[in-house]
Amino acid sequence: MPEEGRMTSIMAELTPSFPEFLVDIRRAAQWVNHMVTEFVRERSLDCSGIVATDYFLGNGVIDVVIVANIMRGRQKNFRHLRYCVTHTVNNSTWE
């Protein structure tokens, strides 16, 4: 667990194996982008810090984080409300 005041990061990337890369990378990217956007939307006030994704033009993470930062600024709440935990989805680790 991170210590109080330490930055946390949310990172998501799409790393398909060779056959899937040739066949259906666009559908996989859309699926991952949706999941990443929803994850950040659910935790944007609780998990602050750095957000890094592949295919950022296909997800809504930037808009979600802007809205979350505006809300946090209005609440004057720039500390960790609770710690971020690591999540695993389909053999991928989500933080």
C-alpha positions as CSV (number, residue, x, y, z in Angstrom):
1,M,0.0,0.0,0.0
2,P,1.2,3.5,-0.7
3,E,2.1,5.7,2.2
4,E,0.0,8.8,2.9
5,G,0.8,11.6,0.4
6,R,2.6,9.4,-2.0
7,M,1.5,9.6,-5.7
8,T,-0.3,6.6,-7.2
9,S,-0.7,5.7,-10.8
10,I,-3.3,4.0,-12.9
11,M,-1.8,2.3,-15.9
12,A,-3.6,0.4,-18.6
13,E,-2.2,-1.1,-21.8
14,L,-3.3,-3.5,-24.5
15,T,-0.7,-6.2,-25.2
16,P,-2.3,-8.8,-27.5
17,S,-0.6,-12.0,-28.7
18,F,0.3,-12.4,-32.3
19,P,-2.8,-14.0,-33.8
20,E,-5.2,-11.7,-32.0
21,F,-3.1,-8.7,-33.0
22,L,-3.8,-9.4,-36.7
23,V,-7.4,-10.4,-36.4
24,D,-9.2,-8.0,-34.0
25,I,-7.1,-5.3,-32.4
26,R,-9.8,-2.6,-32.9
27,R,-12.5,-4.6,-31.0
28,A,-10.1,-5.4,-28.2
29,A,-9.0,-1.8,-27.9
30,Q,-12.6,-0.6,-27.7
31,W,-13.3,-3.2,-25.0
32,V,-10.2,-2.2,-23.0
33,N,-10.9,1.5,-23.4
34,H,-14.4,1.1,-22.1
35,M,-13.2,-0.8,-19.0
36,V,-10.4,1.7,-18.3
37,T,-12.8,4.6,-18.6
38,E,-15.3,3.0,-16.2
39,F,-12.6,2.1,-13.7
40,V,-11.2,5.6,-13.6
41,R,-14.7,7.0,-13.4
42,E,-15.4,4.8,-10.3
43,R,-12.2,5.7,-8.6
44,S,-11.2,9.1,-9.8
45,L,-11.9,10.8,-6.5
46,D,-10.2,8.1,-4.4
47,C,-7.2,7.3,-6.5
48,S,-5.3,10.4,-7.5
49,G,-2.1,10.7,-9.4
50,I,-0.9,9.7,-12.8
51,V,-3.1,8.1,-15.5
52,A,-1.3,6.3,-18.4
53,T,-3.2,4.5,-21.1
54,D,-2.7,3.2,-24.7
55,Y,-5.1,4.5,-27.3
56,F,-6.1,7.5,-25.2
57,L,-8.1,9.0,-28.1
58,G,-10.5,6.1,-27.9
59,N,-11.3,6.3,-24.2
60,G,-12.9,9.0,-22.0
61,V,-10.2,9.0,-19.3
62,I,-9.0,12.6,-19.9
63,D,-12.6,14.0,-19.6
64,V,-13.3,11.9,-16.5
65,V,-10.1,13.1,-14.7
66,I,-10.7,16.7,-15.6
67,V,-14.2,16.5,-14.0
68,A,-12.8,14.6,-11.0
69,N,-10.1,17.3,-10.4
70,I,-12.7,20.1,-10.7
71,M,-14.9,18.3,-8.1
72,R,-11.9,17.7,-5.8
73,G,-10.9,21.3,-6.1
74,R,-14.4,22.4,-5.1
75,Q,-14.2,20.1,-2.1
76,K,-10.6,21.1,-1.3
77,N,-9.9,17.4,-1.0
78,F,-6.4,16.7,-2.4
79,R,-5.4,13.8,-0.2
80,H,-6.0,10.1,-0.5
81,L,-9.4,9.3,0.7
82,R,-8.6,5.6,0.7
83,Y,-5.8,3.6,-0.8
84,C,-5.9,2.2,-4.3
85,V,-5.8,-1.5,-4.6
86,T,-4.5,-3.7,-7.4
87,H,-7.2,-5.4,-9.5
88,T,-6.7,-8.2,-12.0
89,V,-9.0,-8.5,-15.0
90,N,-8.5,-11.3,-17.5
91,N,-4.9,-11.8,-16.5
92,S,-4.2,-8.1,-16.6
93,T,-3.3,-6.1,-13.5
94,W,-5.4,-3.0,-12.8
95,E,-4.2,-0.4,-10.3
